[in-house]
Amino acid sequence: MVSGLLAAVLIVSCNSGSELPSLNETFARNDKSPFGTYAAYRMTSQLFYYNDVKTWKTPLEKSLNDNYDSSSFYINISKNFYLSAKDLDAMLSFVNRGNSMFISSQYFDTAFFKTIDIPAKQPSVLFEDFIADKLRPTDVQLQPAYYFDSSLFGYFYLPLNNSFDVHSTANIKVLGNNEDGKPNFVLVFYGKGRFYLHCEPRVLGNYFMLQKDNYKYLQHLFSFITSVPEHVFWDDFYNKRNTPPSEEEGRSGLSVLLQYPAMAWAFWLTLLLLLLYILFGSKRRQRIIKPLASNENTSVAFTETVSRLYLQKKDNRNIADKMITYFYEQIRNQYFLNTNQVNEEFISTLSRKSNAPQEETAKLFGTIHKVQQSVEVSDQQLLLLNHQIETFYKHNR
């Protein structure tokens, strides 16, 4: 029988190896191990598909701060449901306005039970630890008086014997029982809202949810909820709290520090000295340094000087060769064309890439050819070459 359990929990585990998955009851929404609530969280998102299920990762005191909803639904699945005094006040105010809270836990805060007039006796918890000899088929059932589907929902594991010590009254309705027929799911009316209390969180774990038709159990648990809640909140905080909150919890480090007189005096004195240092040390301690003038770009002036030297010497041949060499270099770098062979195909390709008319481009290379073949270059030829090259550049821009 134990081997059958091991095979079953392997199915719902995210582990791909052959080792037995963790049986820790984390009840975390992203945990795919047997007692995580990955399946329940995904099913809840589908059941309330018209709502974005929001995850809360802080105590109720902070999560419910500035919350004024009146028809929302809160879900908590945890092993222990410990509350601080402020958490309790926040949740009671939340439900009193008309909201609903579903809480599935093995242990409930006694102050919470006392406030909602439920006997302070905790749910009976048998076989708390994993004992292989105690494993057997076990099941839970919903009350036929409230649910049309009163079939048994079960699996093979530790017995589902948790129960509440309550009976149906005007303010309390028993909605479900354990295998012994004792209440394990109750509805408590409070103010304008409702508490749905469930003491078998194991049946909301992945292992139980993926057995046969057990997914219907979760659907039935939530069937009493308003069809379209204002918001749906999934609590992912209390499943990690395994001890009652201490008095220091929720207080900032500064508030804890200031409760000791000596430390408080040291803190305020340090703060005062820091303010004085900022006040008197903010004055300038040296004269303003004038900004240095930036270096001028003398490249253009140098080029003009060299050009004037060439013109004064009437060395048109040298000037024309440099103009042609620079022009060819521009063509190779900008259009990636080989200038070693200048033919009709080259001229056509260059004209198309540069947006220059093909006829003007052909005349330009005709002038270049004549200049290169001439022994001497006249002023008219040099000016014509310069004009045609500048015209080509204008088309390119």
Secondary structure per residue as TSV (DSSP state, phi and psi in degrees):
chain	resnum	aa	ss	phi	psi
A	1	M	-	360.0	-38.4
A	2	V	H	-63.5	-37.1
A	3	S	H	-63.5	-33.5
A	4	G	H	-65.3	-38.0
A	5	L	H	-63.8	-44.4
A	6	L	H	-61.5	-39.4
A	7	A	H	-65.2	-37.6
A	8	A	H	-69.2	-43.4
A	9	V	H	-70.4	-24.4
A	10	L	H	-65.9	-30.9
A	11	I	H	-64.1	-41.1
A	12	V	H	-90.1	-0.7
A	13	S	-	-86.6	149.1
A	14	C	-	-84.5	-8.9
A	15	N	-	-70.5	135.7
A	16	S	-	-96.9	-5.6
A	17	G	S	-84.3	-173.6
A	18	S	S	-95.7	-1.8
A	19	E	S	-75.1	151.9
A	20	L	-	-65.9	129.8
A	21	P	-	-67.5	163.1
A	22	S	-	-65.8	134.6
A	23	L	-	-100.7	16.4
A	24	N	-	-65.6	133.5
A	25	E	-	-87.4	77.9
A	26	T	-	-80.5	-34.8
A	27	F	-	53.7	31.4
A	28	A	-	-86.2	143.7
A	29	R	T	-68.3	-24.2
A	30	N	T	-101.0	5.3
A	31	D	-	-88.9	120.8
A	32	K	-	-95.8	6.4
A	33	S	S	-71.7	170.0
A	34	P	T	-51.6	-36.4
A	35	F	T	-115.1	30.4
A	36	G	S	-88.5	173.9
A	37	T	-	-118.7	32.1
A	38	Y	H	-59.0	-46.5
A	39	A	H	-65.4	-43.7
A	40	A	H	-63.6	-39.0
A	41	Y	H	-65.5	-43.9
A	42	R	H	-64.9	-40.2
A	43	M	H	-65.1	-38.6
A	44	T	H	-62.3	-40.0
A	45	S	H	-62.6	-33.7
A	46	Q	H	-76.4	-39.2
A	47	L	H	-63.2	-38.9
A	48	F	T	-109.6	54.2
A	49	Y	T	-63.6	-21.0
A	50	Y	T	-86.1	0.9
A	51	N	S	-121.5	148.5
A	52	D	-	-88.3	114.6
A	53	V	E	-70.5	113.9
A	54	K	E	-92.4	136.8
A	55	T	E	-98.1	130.5
A	56	W	E	-104.8	130.3
A	57	K	-	-122.4	21.8
A	58	T	S	-131.8	163.2
A	59	P	-	-58.9	160.0
A	60	L	H	-59.9	-32.2
A	61	E	H	-55.8	-41.4
A	62	K	H	-86.1	-39.8
A	63	S	H	-63.8	-35.8
A	64	L	T	-93.3	4.6
A	65	N	T	-65.3	129.5
A	66	D	T	62.5	26.4
A	67	N	-	-100.1	124.3
A	68	Y	-	-123.5	25.5
A	69	D	-	-64.4	157.1
A	70	S	S	-133.1	2.4
A	71	S	S	-149.9	36.9
A	72	S	-	-96.3	169.6
A	73	F	E	-128.2	125.1
A	74	Y	E	-111.7	136.0
A	75	I	E	-123.4	129.8
A	76	N	E	-134.8	123.3
A	77	I	E	-125.6	112.6
A	78	S	-	-153.4	162.0
A	79	K	S	-76.3	-38.0
A	80	N	E	-130.7	140.4
A	81	F	E	-120.2	80.7
A	82	Y	-	-93.6	138.3
A	83	L	-	-127.8	147.0
A	84	S	-	-87.3	169.3
A	85	A	H	-60.4	-39.2
A	86	K	H	-71.5	-35.0
A	87	D	H	-61.4	-45.1
A	88	L	H	-62.1	-44.7
A	89	D	H	-61.2	-40.8
A	90	A	H	-65.6	-43.1
A	91	M	H	-71.8	-35.7
A	92	L	H	-66.0	-39.8
A	93	S	H	-65.8	-38.0
A	94	F	H	-62.2	-46.8
A	95	V	H	-73.6	-36.8
A	96	N	H	-60.0	-28.0
A	97	R	T	-76.8	-9.7
A	98	G	T	121.3	2.3
A	99	N	-	-83.5	167.7
A	100	S	E	-119.9	144.4
A	101	M	E	-129.8	123.8
A	102	F	E	-103.4	120.0
A	103	I	E	-126.7	117.6
A	104	S	E	-114.5	113.7
A	105	S	-	-155.4	153.8
A	106	Q	S	-81.4	-29.1
A	107	Y	E	-128.6	126.2
A	108	F	E	-109.3	147.2
A	109	D	-	-61.7	128.5
A	110	T	H	-64.3	-33.5
A	111	A	H	-64.3	-35.4
A	112	F	H	-65.7	-45.8
A	113	F	H	-60.0	-41.5
A	114	K	H	-64.6	-36.7
A	115	T	H	-67.7	-37.1
A	116	I	T	-96.8	15.9
A	117	D	T	60.9	44.1
A	118	I	-	-111.4	137.8
A	119	P	-	-49.9	139.6
A	120	A	S	-70.8	-5.7
A	121	K	-	-63.2	129.3
A	122	Q	-	-77.1	160.1
A	123	P	-	-56.3	139.9
A	124	S	-	-68.9	130.2
A	125	V	-	-121.3	106.2
A	126	L	-	-105.5	150.3
A	127	F	-	54.4	53.8
A	128	E	-	-60.9	-37.7
A	129	D	S	-94.8	160.9
A	130	F	-	-73.1	111.3
A	131	I	-	-123.9	111.8
A	132	A	G	-59.5	-33.6
A	133	D	G	-69.3	-18.1
A	134	K	G	-93.8	-2.0
A	135	L	-	-70.8	136.4
A	136	R	E	-166.5	167.6
A	137	P	E	-63.6	137.0
A	138	T	E	-147.7	156.8
A	139	D	E	-151.7	168.8
A	140	V	E	-131.3	165.2
A	141	Q	E	-147.5	147.0
A	142	L	E	-94.8	153.3
A	143	Q	-	-66.9	123.0
A	144	P	T	-60.4	-24.2
A	145	A	T	-68.1	-21.8
A	146	Y	T	-118.5	-16.9
A	147	Y	-	-126.1	134.5
A	148	F	S	-70.7	-25.8
A	149	D	-	-101.4	99.6
A	150	S	-	-107.3	25.3
A	151	S	-	-70.5	164.2
A	152	L	E	-84.4	138.1
A	153	F	E	-115.5	117.8
A	154	G	E	-142.5	175.4
A	155	Y	E	-159.9	-179.2
A	156	F	E	-106.1	108.2
A	157	Y	E	-171.4	-159.3
A	158	L	S	-63.5	147.4
A	159	P	-	-58.5	142.6
A	160	L	-	-92.5	80.0
A	161	N	-	-108.4	1.9
A	162	N	-	-63.5	144.1
A	163	S	-	-157.5	159.7
A	164	F	-	-98.9	148.3
A	165	D	S	-94.5	66.6
A	166	V	-	-137.1	166.1
A	167	H	-	-135.6	158.3
A	168	S	-	-64.6	131.2
A	169	T	-	-135.9	-167.7
A	170	A	S	-65.6	-33.4
A	171	N	S	-103.1	-8.7
A	172	I	E	-127.2	130.8
A	173	K	E	-123.4	127.8
A	174	V	E	-83.3	118.0
A	175	L	E	-106.1	-14.2
A	176	G	E	-158.7	157.8
A	177	N	E	-131.5	159.5
A	178	N	-	-85.6	-170.0
A	179	E	T	-69.7	-16.8
A	180	D	T	-93.2	4.2
A	181	G	S	82.8	9.7
A	182	K	-	-93.0	149.8
A	183	P	E	-62.8	129.0
A	184	N	E	-128.5	0.5
A	185	F	E	-146.0	116.0
A	186	V	E	-131.4	153.2
A	187	L	E	-108.4	128.2
A	188	V	E	-121.5	120.5
A	189	F	E	-80.8	132.4
A	190	Y	E	-143.3	116.2
A	191	G	T	58.8	-129.1
A	192	K	T	-92.0	-2.5
A	193	G	E	-116.5	-166.5
A	194	R	E	-141.9	145.0
A	195	F	E	-107.2	128.0
A	196	Y	E	-107.3	107.5
A	197	L	E	-106.7	129.2
A	198	H	E	-134.8	130.9
A	199	C	S	-111.6	21.7
A	200	E	-	-128.3	69.7
A	201	P	G	-62.5	-20.8
A	202	R	G	-59.8	-32.5
A	203	V	G	-74.3	-5.0
A	204	L	G	-104.1	7.0
A	205	G	S	-80.9	167.3
A	206	N	H	-59.3	-40.9
A	207	Y	H	-60.0	-48.0
A	208	F	H	-69.1	-43.3
A	209	M	H	-60.4	-31.8
A	210	L	T	-96.0	13.4
A	211	Q	S	-93.8	120.4
A	212	K	T	46.4	-121.2
A	213	D	T	-104.6	27.3
A	214	N	T	-65.4	-18.4
A	215	Y	H	-60.0	-25.4
A	216	K	H	-66.7	-25.8
A	217	Y	H	-60.4	-43.5
A	218	L	H	-65.0	-40.3
A	219	Q	H	-59.7	-41.7
A	220	H	H	-69.3	-36.7
A	221	L	H	-58.9	-36.5
A	222	F	T	-95.9	5.4
A	223	S	T	-71.1	-19.2
A	224	F	T	-85.3	-8.2
A	225	I	S	-73.0	150.9
A	226	T	-	-51.3	132.8
A	227	S	S	-56.5	-36.8
A	228	V	S	-128.4	84.7
A	229	P	-	-63.7	153.9
A	230	E	S	-61.7	-45.9
A	231	H	-	-145.0	157.7
A	232	V	E	-121.8	123.9
A	233	F	E	-116.3	131.6
A	234	W	E	-111.1	120.0
A	235	D	E	-84.5	126.0
A	236	D	-	-123.8	32.7
A	237	F	S	-113.8	-49.1
A	238	Y	G	-72.4	-16.5
A	239	N	G	-70.6	-11.4
A	240	K	G	-102.6	-7.7
A	241	R	-	-94.6	111.1
A	242	N	-	-110.0	1.1
A	243	T	S	-134.6	154.0
A	244	P	-	-60.1	147.2
A	245	P	-	-66.4	140.1
A	246	S	-	-83.1	168.6
A	247	E	T	-65.9	-26.4
A	248	E	T	-81.6	-15.3
A	249	E	T	-65.4	138.1
A	250	G	T	89.6	-7.6
A	251	R	-	-95.4	143.2
A	252	S	-	-72.9	159.8
A	253	G	H	-61.3	-32.6
A	254	L	H	-68.1	-41.0
A	255	S	H	-66.1	-36.0
A	256	V	H	-66.7	-39.0
A	257	L	H	-65.4	-41.5
A	258	L	H	-75.1	-8.3
A	259	Q	T	-76.2	-12.7
A	260	Y	S	-100.0	120.2
A	261	P	H	-55.4	-45.2
A	262	A	H	-62.7	-44.1
A	263	M	H	-67.9	-34.5
A	264	A	H	-65.7	-44.0
A	265	W	H	-61.9	-42.8
A	266	A	H	-63.1	-39.5
A	267	F	H	-65.7	-50.1
A	268	W	H	-66.8	-34.3
A	269	L	H	-67.1	-41.5
A	270	T	H	-62.4	-41.7
A	271	L	H	-64.3	-40.7
A	272	L	H	-63.8	-45.0
A	273	L	H	-62.8	-37.0
A	274	L	H	-65.2	-41.0
A	275	L	H	-65.4	-40.2
A	276	L	H	-64.9	-39.8
A	277	Y	H	-63.1	-42.1
A	278	I	H	-66.0	-39.1
A	279	L	H	-66.1	-48.5
A	280	F	H	-88.9	-19.3
A	281	G	H	-92.1	0.7
A	282	S	T	-83.4	-9.3
A	283	K	S	-72.6	151.5
A	284	R	-	-68.4	139.9
A	285	R	-	-110.4	5.1
A	286	Q	S	-152.4	161.2
A	287	R	-	-69.6	158.7
A	288	I	-	-69.9	129.5
A	289	I	-	-89.1	122.9
A	290	K	-	-67.3	138.9
A	291	P	-	-68.6	140.0
A	292	L	-	-75.0	140.0
A	293	A	-	-67.3	136.9
A	294	S	-	-70.7	149.8
A	295	N	-	-66.3	138.0
A	296	E	-	-81.4	146.9
A	297	N	-	-81.5	109.4
A	298	T	-	-98.8	9.7
A	299	S	H	-63.4	-43.0
A	300	V	H	-65.5	-43.3
A	301	A	H	-62.2	-39.6
A	302	F	H	-63.3	-42.8
A	303	T	H	-63.2	-42.7
A	304	E	H	-64.2	-38.7
A	305	T	H	-62.7	-46.1
A	306	V	H	-63.1	-40.3
A	307	S	H	-62.2	-41.5
A	308	R	H	-64.1	-36.1
A	309	L	H	-62.5	-43.4
A	310	Y	H	-64.0	-41.8
A	311	L	H	-67.4	-38.0
A	312	Q	H	-64.8	-32.9
A	313	K	H	-83.2	-7.9
A	314	K	T	60.8	34.9
A	315	D	-	-92.2	67.5
A	316	N	H	-63.6	-32.2
A	317	R	H	-60.0	-47.6
A	318	N	H	-66.2	-41.8
A	319	I	H	-62.7	-44.5
A	320	A	H	-63.3	-42.1
A	321	D	H	-62.1	-41.1
A	322	K	H	-68.6	-36.9
A	323	M	H	-63.3	-43.1
A	324	I	H	-67.7	-42.3
A	325	T	H	-61.3	-44.1
A	326	Y	H	-65.0	-38.9
A	327	F	H	-64.0	-44.5
A	328	Y	H	-64.1	-36.4
A	329	E	H	-64.2	-39.5
A	330	Q	H	-63.1	-41.2
A	331	I	H	-63.2	-44.1
A	332	R	H	-65.9	-40.6
A	333	N	H	-76.0	-36.5
A	334	Q	H	-89.7	-37.1
A	335	Y	H	-113.8	-2.8
A	336	F	-	56.2	46.2
A	337	L	-	-112.2	146.5
A	338	N	-	-85.0	119.3
A	339	T	T	-92.8	7.5
A	340	N	T	-72.3	-30.1
A	341	Q	S	-122.2	104.1
A	342	V	-	-99.5	107.3
A	343	N	-	-135.3	-171.2
A	344	E	H	-64.0	-39.6
A	345	E	H	-63.7	-41.4
A	346	F	H	-61.4	-46.7
A	347	I	H	-62.8	-41.1
A	348	S	H	-64.0	-43.5
A	349	T	H	-65.9	-43.7
A	350	L	H	-64.2	-39.4
A	351	S	H	-62.7	-41.3
A	352	R	H	-68.4	-40.0
A	353	K	H	-74.8	-30.0
A	354	S	H	-97.2	-6.3
A	355	N	T	67.6	12.4
A	356	A	-	-86.9	140.9
A	357	P	-	-56.5	141.4
A	358	Q	H	-65.3	-34.8
A	359	E	H	-65.1	-44.2
A	360	E	H	-66.7	-37.7
A	361	T	H	-63.5	-40.0
A	362	A	H	-65.7	-40.0
A	363	K	H	-64.4	-38.3
A	364	L	H	-60.9	-46.3
A	365	F	H	-73.7	-23.2
A	366	G	H	-66.4	-44.0
A	367	T	H	-62.5	-43.2
A	368	I	H	-59.4	-41.4
A	369	H	H	-64.5	-42.6
A	370	K	H	-64.1	-42.2
A	371	V	H	-63.1	-41.9
A	372	Q	H	-66.6	-28.7
A	373	Q	H	-85.7	-16.8
A	374	S	-	-78.6	142.9
A	375	V	S	-74.1	-41.9
A	376	E	S	-124.2	146.4
A	377	V	-	-111.2	122.4
A	378	S	-	-79.2	169.1
A	379	D	H	-62.8	-37.3
A	380	Q	H	-65.0	-42.4
A	381	Q	H	-64.2	-41.1
A	382	L	H	-64.4	-43.0
A	383	L	H	-65.4	-40.4
A	384	L	H	-63.0	-44.0
A	385	L	H	-60.8	-44.6
A	386	N	H	-63.9	-41.3
A	387	H	H	-63.5	-44.6
A	388	Q	H	-68.6	-36.0
A	389	I	H	-67.2	-42.5
A	390	E	H	-63.8	-38.0
A	391	T	H	-63.4	-41.3
A	392	F	H	-61.1	-42.5
A	393	Y	H	-64.0	-34.4
A	394	K	H	-65.1	-41.5
A	395	H	H	-61.2	-38.3
A	396	N	H	-64.7	-38.8
A	397	R	-	-65.7	360.0
